[in-house]
Structures are given as C-alpha cells and as structure tokens.
Amino acid sequence: MAGAAGIEFHECDIRDYAALLPFLEGIDVVVHQAAIPSVPRSISEPELCFGVNVDGTFNVIRAAVEQKVRRIVFASSSAVYGDSPALPKVEDMRPEPLSPYGAHKLAGEHFLRAAQQSYGIETVSLRYFNVFGPRQDPSSAYSGVLSIFANRVLSGEAPVINGDGEQTRDFIFVDDVARLNLLAASVPEASGGVFNGGCGEGVTLNRAWKAMQAAAKVELEPQRGPQRLGDVRDSRADISAAKEVLGFAPQVEFEDGVQRTLAWFAAQRK
C-alpha cells in the first residue's frame, strides 16, 4: 500500500521466502533491518529469535541474489564483540559474542561476505551500537533503555538500572543511523565492508538517567537491579573506518538526542 512521500509499504515475514521474493523484484538496494533485536529475548526464546535473525537473514540474501539486487546493507550489532575489555571496539577485532543475539548477527555478516564472494552481490554490514530516539517502544522489557527512561520520567517513576549503572554504552541517535545507512547504500567503496555505527563515546547508564532527568526537570533516584545475563559491561565504537570510507560523522550530541527523544514521547501523551 502507498505511504508518505510515495513510499509503498508491504508487510511480510522474512521467514517466508515465497512471500518475500516478489518484493525484491526490480530493487537496487536492500537495507535489511528486520530482526528481533534483543539479547534477553534471544536467551529466553532461542528458537523464535534464531528463525527470524538467522533463517530470515538467509532468506533476504537468497531472495536478493535471485532478484539480482545490486547491494544489501545489513543491520548488524556491537553485540558481536562480546565483553572484551579492549576499547574502543575496532572492526578487525576478533568477534566473541556472549549471547545468541550476538551470534545471530555475526552469522549474518558471514552469510553476506560469502554471498559477495560467491554471487557477486555487493554487501555492507553496519554494527549498530545503542540506537535511540523517537518511536522506540518503551512498553517491553526488551526495549531500548532510553525509551524506557523517557516513559518512566514522564510517569514520575524511577527506572530500574541493572548493576551499578557505571556500565557504558555508545548511544547513537536514530537520525545519525539513518544517515549512516544512506551512505552505506550509496558509497561505492563501502562494498564488502563492515563498519561500526556509533558516536565514539562511552556514556554510563547513570549519566543517561541524569540527562533524562535534566531534560524533564525532575529528580528521581533510580532503583537497582541485578546485572542482566548476556549483557556486556562496556561498549564504545571506533568509527574511524566509517569516517574515512563513508564520510560519516555523527551530528546529534547525546544530551540533544535525549531532549528530542523525551519531547517526542511527551507529545504522544497529549
């Protein structure tokens, strides 16, 4: 069906190859974002997540090859790095995923690399770090932490921060991720590459909550919970390759992104 600005929207389960195949006919670039992007859920629902993240990705690649798509841009994840103490994370580090989700994304990267070598289709993998911004769903235990923070602060409730809150994440605003994808889809030299998608800055969860409180002009002491199974302690991207090859540079500062995120969530309550 037609969408905004001439966009056509079709809903399809990527586990259904026969249903997926026709939608890729005549397509130049596939930006493959479909996944169940959750470390905890990949542990609690392993069969479902494997079916979507691994079998589904295989179907996207297979259909793209059959329909002679020129390039696939794949949403991978920083979860492929695991909990190595080395920071920042560089693309040529040895991957050591701690969770099924991280293993799923690494498998997708290998599938794409093999498809490029075997069939000549161009492929690019983007290892997203912690993406945040408007429209994230805060209603699930598997949601992005900043969407949960926004929902909590607007409800006047303190969040639960697992562990001591000093674990770090490299948060990247969704607008910057969209820009990164467009570059990965269009820059000729990107073909065959794997690039980190982050800002190059480690932000503690405690700082993230303080930024959300400051944006909302409230003070709420967070509750503390146990460290989550499969979570890494610290994460920060080296984005040198994305800068040099793609010409990418993040444009949204963390605190500005938090304010924009909170403003969007607040507007939904009116």
Short mmCIF file of the C-alpha atoms (twelve columns), coordinates in Angstrom:
data_MODEL
# 
_entry.id   MODEL 
# 
loop_
_atom_site.group_PDB 
_atom_site.id 
_atom_site.type_symbol 
_atom_site.label_atom_id 
_atom_site.label_alt_id 
_atom_site.label_comp_id 
_atom_site.label_asym_id 
_atom_site.label_seq_id 
_atom_site.Cartn_x 
_atom_site.Cartn_y 
_atom_site.Cartn_z 
_atom_site.pdbx_PDB_model_num 
ATOM 1   C CA . MET A 1   0.000  0.000   0.000  1 
ATOM 2   C CA . ALA A 2   1.088  3.594   -0.573 1 
ATOM 3   C CA . GLY A 3   2.706  5.564   2.211  1 
ATOM 4   C CA . ALA A 4   4.036  9.049   2.787  1 
ATOM 5   C CA . ALA A 5   6.093  10.705  0.040  1 
ATOM 6   C CA . GLY A 6   5.347  7.942   -2.446 1 
ATOM 7   C CA . ILE A 7   6.630  5.153   -0.200 1 
ATOM 8   C CA . GLU A 8   4.960  1.781   -0.626 1 
ATOM 9   C CA . PHE A 9   4.555  -0.388  2.475  1 
ATOM 10  C CA . HIS A 10  4.163  -4.165  2.349  1 
ATOM 11  C CA . GLU A 11  4.134  -6.337  5.465  1 
ATOM 12  C CA . CYS A 12  5.923  -9.661  5.199  1 
ATOM 13  C CA . ASP A 13  7.529  -12.248 7.492  1 
ATOM 14  C CA . ILE A 14  11.107 -12.708 6.316  1 
ATOM 15  C CA . ARG A 15  10.924 -16.342 7.403  1 
ATOM 16  C CA . ASP A 16  8.507  -16.859 4.480  1 
ATOM 17  C CA . TYR A 17  10.757 -16.941 1.426  1 
ATOM 18  C CA . ALA A 18  7.943  -17.284 -1.115 1 
ATOM 19  C CA . ALA A 19  6.199  -14.212 0.282  1 
ATOM 20  C CA . LEU A 20  9.417  -12.190 0.461  1 
ATOM 21  C CA . LEU A 21  10.756 -12.906 -3.036 1 
ATOM 22  C CA . PRO A 22  8.351  -10.768 -5.118 1 
ATOM 23  C CA . PHE A 23  9.019  -7.626  -3.074 1 
ATOM 24  C CA . LEU A 24  12.683 -7.578  -4.127 1 
ATOM 25  C CA . GLU A 25  11.996 -7.640  -7.858 1 
ATOM 26  C CA . GLY A 26  13.469 -4.561  -9.551 1 
ATOM 27  C CA . ILE A 27  15.099 -3.335  -6.319 1 
ATOM 28  C CA . ASP A 28  18.587 -1.801  -6.467 1 
ATOM 29  C CA . VAL A 29  19.498 -1.763  -2.747 1 
ATOM 30  C CA . VAL A 30  18.039 -3.727  0.163  1 
ATOM 31  C CA . VAL A 31  18.521 -2.218  3.624  1 
ATOM 32  C CA . HIS A 32  17.925 -5.227  5.863  1 
ATOM 33  C CA . GLN A 33  16.724 -4.061  9.291  1 
ATOM 34  C CA . ALA A 34  14.309 -6.891  10.148 1 
ATOM 35  C CA . ALA A 35  15.227 -8.715  13.377 1 
ATOM 36  C CA . ILE A 36  14.288 -9.433  16.955 1 
ATOM 37  C CA . PRO A 37  16.955 -7.100  18.401 1 
ATOM 38  C CA . SER A 38  17.091 -8.329  21.978 1 
ATOM 39  C CA . VAL A 39  19.825 -10.053 23.952 1 
ATOM 40  C CA . PRO A 40  17.459 -11.239 26.765 1 
ATOM 41  C CA . ARG A 41  14.846 -12.486 24.311 1 
ATOM 42  C CA . SER A 42  17.441 -14.403 22.300 1 
ATOM 43  C CA . ILE A 43  18.186 -16.281 25.521 1 
ATOM 44  C CA . SER A 44  14.585 -16.816 26.660 1 
ATOM 45  C CA . GLU A 45  13.132 -17.514 23.180 1 
ATOM 46  C CA . PRO A 46  16.072 -19.002 21.263 1 
ATOM 47  C CA . GLU A 47  14.138 -20.835 18.548 1 
ATOM 48  C CA . LEU A 48  11.992 -17.846 17.603 1 
ATOM 49  C CA . CYS A 49  14.944 -15.450 17.522 1 
ATOM 50  C CA . PHE A 50  17.111 -17.830 15.518 1 
ATOM 51  C CA . GLY A 51  14.305 -18.252 12.994 1 
ATOM 52  C CA . VAL A 52  13.968 -14.504 12.438 1 
ATOM 53  C CA . ASN A 53  17.568 -13.374 12.820 1 
ATOM 54  C CA . VAL A 54  19.383 -16.218 11.076 1 
ATOM 55  C CA . ASP A 55  16.920 -18.053 8.823  1 
ATOM 56  C CA . GLY A 56  15.249 -14.750 7.943  1 
ATOM 57  C CA . THR A 57  18.544 -13.100 7.039  1 
ATOM 58  C CA . PHE A 58  19.450 -16.094 4.884  1 
ATOM 59  C CA . ASN A 59  16.118 -15.658 3.077  1 
ATOM 60  C CA . VAL A 60  16.767 -11.956 2.450  1 
ATOM 61  C CA . ILE A 61  20.188 -12.742 0.961  1 
ATOM 62  C CA . ARG A 62  18.860 -15.610 -1.135 1 
ATOM 63  C CA . ALA A 63  15.979 -13.510 -2.476 1 
ATOM 64  C CA . ALA A 64  18.280 -10.557 -3.211 1 
ATOM 65  C CA . VAL A 65  20.634 -12.785 -5.198 1 
ATOM 66  C CA . GLU A 66  17.763 -14.346 -7.132 1 
ATOM 67  C CA . GLN A 67  16.253 -10.938 -7.954 1 
ATOM 68  C CA . LYS A 68  19.661 -9.517  -8.927 1 
ATOM 69  C CA . VAL A 69  19.719 -6.795  -6.280 1 
ATOM 70  C CA . ARG A 70  22.931 -4.763  -6.525 1 
ATOM 71  C CA . ARG A 71  23.657 -4.242  -2.804 1 
ATOM 72  C CA . ILE A 72  22.482 -5.366  0.638  1 
ATOM 73  C CA . VAL A 73  23.070 -3.166  3.704  1 
ATOM 74  C CA . PHE A 74  22.743 -5.288  6.835  1 
ATOM 75  C CA . ALA A 75  21.931 -4.136  10.369 1 
ATOM 76  C CA . SER A 76  24.484 -5.995  12.467 1 
ATOM 77  C CA . SER A 77  25.296 -5.209  16.099 1 
ATOM 78  C CA . SER A 78  28.054 -4.315  18.528 1 
ATOM 79  C CA . ALA A 79  26.950 -7.490  20.359 1 
ATOM 80  C CA . VAL A 80  29.300 -9.397  18.049 1 
ATOM 81  C CA . TYR A 81  32.257 -8.023  20.059 1 
ATOM 82  C CA . GLY A 82  31.187 -9.585  23.338 1 
ATOM 83  C CA . ASP A 83  32.789 -8.461  26.582 1 
ATOM 84  C CA . SER A 84  36.404 -7.980  25.523 1 
ATOM 85  C CA . PRO A 85  37.980 -5.313  27.759 1 
ATOM 86  C CA . ALA A 86  39.658 -3.671  24.758 1 
ATOM 87  C CA . LEU A 87  38.153 -0.260  23.984 1 
ATOM 88  C CA . PRO A 88  37.191 1.193   21.616 1 
ATOM 89  C CA . LYS A 89  35.816 -1.642  19.532 1 
ATOM 90  C CA . VAL A 90  37.501 -1.844  16.129 1 
ATOM 91  C CA . GLU A 91  36.059 -3.787  13.213 1 
ATOM 92  C CA . ASP A 92  39.097 -6.078  12.853 1 
ATOM 93  C CA . MET A 93  38.916 -7.267  16.484 1 
ATOM 94  C CA . ARG A 94  38.145 -10.944 16.969 1 
ATOM 95  C CA . PRO A 95  34.373 -11.293 17.491 1 
ATOM 96  C CA . GLU A 96  33.410 -13.054 20.722 1 
ATOM 97  C CA . PRO A 97  29.617 -12.773 21.122 1 
ATOM 98  C CA . LEU A 98  28.256 -13.578 24.591 1 
ATOM 99  C CA . SER A 99  24.624 -14.022 23.592 1 
ATOM 100 C CA . PRO A 100 22.665 -15.889 20.924 1 
ATOM 101 C CA . TYR A 101 21.692 -12.476 19.529 1 
ATOM 102 C CA . GLY A 102 25.336 -11.523 19.029 1 
ATOM 103 C CA . ALA A 103 25.987 -14.877 17.375 1 
ATOM 104 C CA . HIS A 104 22.985 -14.357 15.069 1 
ATOM 105 C CA . LYS A 105 24.334 -11.036 13.861 1 
ATOM 106 C CA . LEU A 106 27.828 -12.393 13.350 1 
ATOM 107 C CA . ALA A 107 26.379 -15.266 11.322 1 
ATOM 108 C CA . GLY A 108 24.551 -12.706 9.169  1 
ATOM 109 C CA . GLU A 109 27.820 -10.894 8.463  1 
ATOM 110 C CA . HIS A 110 29.453 -14.167 7.403  1 
ATOM 111 C CA . PHE A 111 26.497 -15.048 5.172  1 
ATOM 112 C CA . LEU A 112 26.765 -11.678 3.438  1 
ATOM 113 C CA . ARG A 113 30.508 -11.966 2.955  1 
ATOM 114 C CA . ALA A 114 30.081 -15.420 1.464  1 
ATOM 115 C CA . ALA A 115 27.295 -14.183 -0.832 1 
ATOM 116 C CA . GLN A 116 29.510 -11.393 -2.150 1 
ATOM 117 C CA . GLN A 117 32.318 -13.832 -2.861 1 
ATOM 118 C CA . SER A 118 30.050 -16.497 -4.362 1 
ATOM 119 C CA . TYR A 119 27.474 -14.460 -6.284 1 
ATOM 120 C CA . GLY A 120 28.986 -11.012 -6.771 1 
ATOM 121 C CA . ILE A 121 26.275 -9.116  -4.878 1 
ATOM 122 C CA . GLU A 122 27.615 -6.080  -3.008 1 
ATOM 123 C CA . THR A 123 27.228 -6.236  0.786  1 
ATOM 124 C CA . VAL A 124 27.800 -3.844  3.688  1 
ATOM 125 C CA . SER A 125 27.388 -4.665  7.386  1 
ATOM 126 C CA . LEU A 126 26.782 -1.940  9.971  1 
ATOM 127 C CA . ARG A 127 27.481 -2.837  13.583 1 
ATOM 128 C CA . TYR A 128 24.968 -0.672  15.435 1 
ATOM 129 C CA . PHE A 129 25.812 0.309   18.958 1 
ATOM 130 C CA . ASN A 130 22.958 1.678   21.135 1 
ATOM 131 C CA . VAL A 131 20.426 3.327   18.846 1 
ATOM 132 C CA . PHE A 132 17.864 5.623   20.470 1 
ATOM 133 C CA . GLY A 133 15.318 8.246   19.548 1 
ATOM 134 C CA . PRO A 134 11.620 8.846   18.870 1 
ATOM 135 C CA . ARG A 135 9.240  5.971   18.136 1 
ATOM 136 C CA . GLN A 136 11.028 3.309   20.170 1 
ATOM 137 C CA . ASP A 137 8.532  1.162   22.061 1 
ATOM 138 C CA . PRO A 138 9.048  1.548   25.826 1 
ATOM 139 C CA . SER A 139 6.394  -0.997  26.800 1 
ATOM 140 C CA . SER A 140 8.596  -4.106  26.694 1 
ATOM 141 C CA . ALA A 141 11.361 -5.382  28.940 1 
ATOM 142 C CA . TYR A 142 13.389 -5.692  25.733 1 
ATOM 143 C CA . SER A 143 13.094 -2.026  24.735 1 
ATOM 144 C CA . GLY A 144 15.966 0.410   24.342 1 
ATOM 145 C CA . VAL A 145 16.992 1.823   27.696 1 
ATOM 146 C CA . LEU A 146 16.421 5.473   26.782 1 
ATOM 147 C CA . SER A 147 12.859 4.838   25.612 1 
ATOM 148 C CA . ILE A 148 12.215 3.167   28.970 1 
ATOM 149 C CA . PHE A 149 13.819 6.106   30.783 1 
ATOM 150 C CA . ALA A 150 11.641 8.575   28.843 1 
ATOM 151 C CA . ASN A 151 8.478  6.671   29.630 1 
ATOM 152 C CA . ARG A 152 9.386  6.422   33.306 1 
ATOM 153 C CA . VAL A 153 10.325 10.049  33.792 1 
ATOM 154 C CA . LEU A 154 7.101  11.220  32.140 1 
ATOM 155 C CA . SER A 155 5.158  8.970   34.512 1 
ATOM 156 C CA . GLY A 156 7.023  10.322  37.518 1 
ATOM 157 C CA . GLU A 157 8.529  6.912   38.199 1 
ATOM 158 C CA . ALA A 158 12.132 5.889   38.824 1 
ATOM 159 C CA . PRO A 159 13.625 3.307   36.464 1 
ATOM 160 C CA . VAL A 160 15.408 0.095   37.408 1 
ATOM 161 C CA . ILE A 161 19.090 0.292   36.482 1 
ATOM 162 C CA . ASN A 162 20.710 -3.118  36.416 1 
ATOM 163 C CA . GLY A 163 24.071 -3.385  38.147 1 
ATOM 164 C CA . ASP A 164 25.835 -0.290  39.457 1 
ATOM 165 C CA . GLY A 165 24.907 1.858   36.476 1 
ATOM 166 C CA . GLU A 166 28.530 2.542   35.614 1 
ATOM 167 C CA . GLN A 167 28.442 0.213   32.616 1 
ATOM 168 C CA . THR A 168 28.917 2.235   29.446 1 
ATOM 169 C CA . ARG A 169 27.127 2.301   26.114 1 
ATOM 170 C CA . ASP A 170 27.853 4.160   22.888 1 
ATOM 171 C CA . PHE A 171 24.498 5.819   22.196 1 
ATOM 172 C CA . ILE A 172 23.754 6.959   18.646 1 
ATOM 173 C CA . PHE A 173 20.663 8.943   17.693 1 
ATOM 174 C CA . VAL A 174 18.358 7.386   15.104 1 
ATOM 175 C CA . ASP A 175 18.805 10.269  12.627 1 
ATOM 176 C CA . ASP A 176 22.531 9.544   12.536 1 
ATOM 177 C CA . VAL A 177 21.843 5.849   11.966 1 
ATOM 178 C CA . ALA A 178 19.571 6.696   9.031  1 
ATOM 179 C CA . ARG A 179 22.334 8.883   7.581  1 
ATOM 180 C CA . LEU A 180 24.840 6.050   8.038  1 
ATOM 181 C CA . ASN A 181 22.566 3.645   6.160  1 
ATOM 182 C CA . LEU A 182 22.159 6.022   3.237  1 
ATOM 183 C CA . LEU A 183 25.925 6.349   2.968  1 
ATOM 184 C CA . ALA A 184 26.382 2.582   3.184  1 
ATOM 185 C CA . ALA A 185 23.830 2.165   0.397  1 
ATOM 186 C CA . SER A 186 25.438 4.688   -1.942 1 
ATOM 187 C CA . VAL A 187 29.214 4.940   -1.429 1 
ATOM 188 C CA . PRO A 188 30.922 2.630   -3.965 1 
ATOM 189 C CA . GLU A 189 33.922 1.967   -1.726 1 
ATOM 190 C CA . ALA A 190 31.690 0.603   1.043  1 
ATOM 191 C CA . SER A 191 31.110 -2.664  -0.802 1 
ATOM 192 C CA . GLY A 192 32.405 -5.633  1.183  1 
ATOM 193 C CA . GLY A 193 32.915 -3.543  4.297  1 
ATOM 194 C CA . VAL A 194 31.951 -3.847  7.952  1 
ATOM 195 C CA . PHE A 195 31.522 -0.553  9.804  1 
ATOM 196 C CA . ASN A 196 30.764 0.444   13.378 1 
ATOM 197 C CA . GLY A 197 27.666 2.573   13.855 1 
ATOM 198 C CA . GLY A 198 28.236 4.636   16.969 1 
ATOM 199 C CA . CYS A 199 29.428 8.034   18.153 1 
ATOM 200 C CA . GLY A 200 32.777 7.007   19.600 1 
ATOM 201 C CA . GLU A 201 31.773 7.973   23.163 1 
ATOM 202 C CA . GLY A 202 31.006 5.737   26.131 1 
ATOM 203 C CA . VAL A 203 28.101 7.002   28.277 1 
ATOM 204 C CA . THR A 204 27.262 5.391   31.624 1 
ATOM 205 C CA . LEU A 205 23.661 4.459   32.357 1 
ATOM 206 C CA . ASN A 206 23.838 6.708   35.408 1 
ATOM 207 C CA . ARG A 207 24.751 9.655   33.166 1 
ATOM 208 C CA . ALA A 208 21.985 8.707   30.730 1 
ATOM 209 C CA . TRP A 209 19.415 8.791   33.529 1 
ATOM 210 C CA . LYS A 210 20.755 12.135  34.773 1 
ATOM 211 C CA . ALA A 211 20.432 13.552  31.247 1 
ATOM 212 C CA . MET A 212 16.832 12.338  31.062 1 
ATOM 213 C CA . GLN A 213 16.049 13.896  34.465 1 
ATOM 214 C CA . ALA A 214 17.633 17.169  33.378 1 
ATOM 215 C CA . ALA A 215 15.566 17.199  30.188 1 
ATOM 216 C CA . ALA A 216 12.401 16.601  32.217 1 
ATOM 217 C CA . LYS A 217 13.446 18.936  35.066 1 
ATOM 218 C CA . VAL A 218 12.827 16.301  37.750 1 
ATOM 219 C CA . GLU A 219 14.904 14.361  40.274 1 
ATOM 220 C CA . LEU A 220 14.174 10.667  40.837 1 
ATOM 221 C CA . GLU A 221 16.574 8.197   42.448 1 
ATOM 222 C CA . PRO A 222 16.739 5.023   40.314 1 
ATOM 223 C CA . GLN A 223 16.125 1.562   41.704 1 
ATOM 224 C CA . ARG A 224 18.902 -1.012  41.360 1 
ATOM 225 C CA . GLY A 225 18.554 -4.480  39.892 1 
ATOM 226 C CA . PRO A 226 20.888 -7.401  39.112 1 
ATOM 227 C CA . GLN A 227 23.205 -7.366  36.114 1 
ATOM 228 C CA . ARG A 228 21.387 -8.805  33.091 1 
ATOM 229 C CA . LEU A 229 22.531 -12.145 31.710 1 
ATOM 230 C CA . GLY A 230 24.407 -11.778 28.420 1 
ATOM 231 C CA . ASP A 231 24.972 -8.012  28.721 1 
ATOM 232 C CA . VAL A 232 28.438 -6.610  28.118 1 
ATOM 233 C CA . ARG A 233 30.000 -4.283  30.689 1 
ATOM 234 C CA . ASP A 234 31.411 -1.552  28.464 1 
ATOM 235 C CA . SER A 235 30.933 -0.624  24.846 1 
ATOM 236 C CA . ARG A 236 32.410 2.147   22.713 1 
ATOM 237 C CA . ALA A 237 32.910 2.277   18.971 1 
ATOM 238 C CA . ASP A 238 35.909 3.266   16.938 1 
ATOM 239 C CA . ILE A 239 34.221 4.982   13.981 1 
ATOM 240 C CA . SER A 240 37.386 5.797   12.037 1 
ATOM 241 C CA . ALA A 241 36.501 3.419   9.193  1 
ATOM 242 C CA . ALA A 242 33.003 4.879   8.809  1 
ATOM 243 C CA . LYS A 243 34.503 8.371   8.720  1 
ATOM 244 C CA . GLU A 244 37.241 7.524   6.219  1 
ATOM 245 C CA . VAL A 245 35.320 5.268   3.827  1 
ATOM 246 C CA . LEU A 246 31.746 6.526   4.139  1 
ATOM 247 C CA . GLY A 247 32.356 10.140  5.108  1 
ATOM 248 C CA . PHE A 248 30.195 9.600   8.197  1 
ATOM 249 C CA . ALA A 249 30.206 11.862  11.233 1 
ATOM 250 C CA . PRO A 250 27.541 11.875  13.979 1 
ATOM 251 C CA . GLN A 251 25.643 15.151  14.049 1 
ATOM 252 C CA . VAL A 252 23.429 14.770  17.134 1 
ATOM 253 C CA . GLU A 253 25.012 15.242  20.560 1 
ATOM 254 C CA . PHE A 254 23.885 12.813  23.265 1 
ATOM 255 C CA . GLU A 255 22.082 15.322  25.508 1 
ATOM 256 C CA . ASP A 256 20.381 16.893  22.490 1 
ATOM 257 C CA . GLY A 257 19.213 13.465  21.384 1 
ATOM 258 C CA . VAL A 258 17.825 12.790  24.866 1 
ATOM 259 C CA . GLN A 259 15.875 16.064  24.797 1 
ATOM 260 C CA . ARG A 260 14.460 15.298  21.349 1 
ATOM 261 C CA . THR A 261 13.524 11.786  22.422 1 
ATOM 262 C CA . LEU A 262 11.764 12.985  25.552 1 
ATOM 263 C CA . ALA A 263 9.937  15.706  23.618 1 
ATOM 264 C CA . TRP A 264 8.555  13.137  21.196 1 
ATOM 265 C CA . PHE A 265 7.357  10.838  23.973 1 
ATOM 266 C CA . ALA A 266 5.790  13.789  25.789 1 
ATOM 267 C CA . ALA A 267 3.929  14.819  22.623 1 
ATOM 268 C CA . GLN A 268 2.385  11.348  22.347 1 
ATOM 269 C CA . ARG A 269 0.717  11.840  25.727 1 
ATOM 270 C CA . LYS A 270 -1.149 14.977  24.735 1 
# 
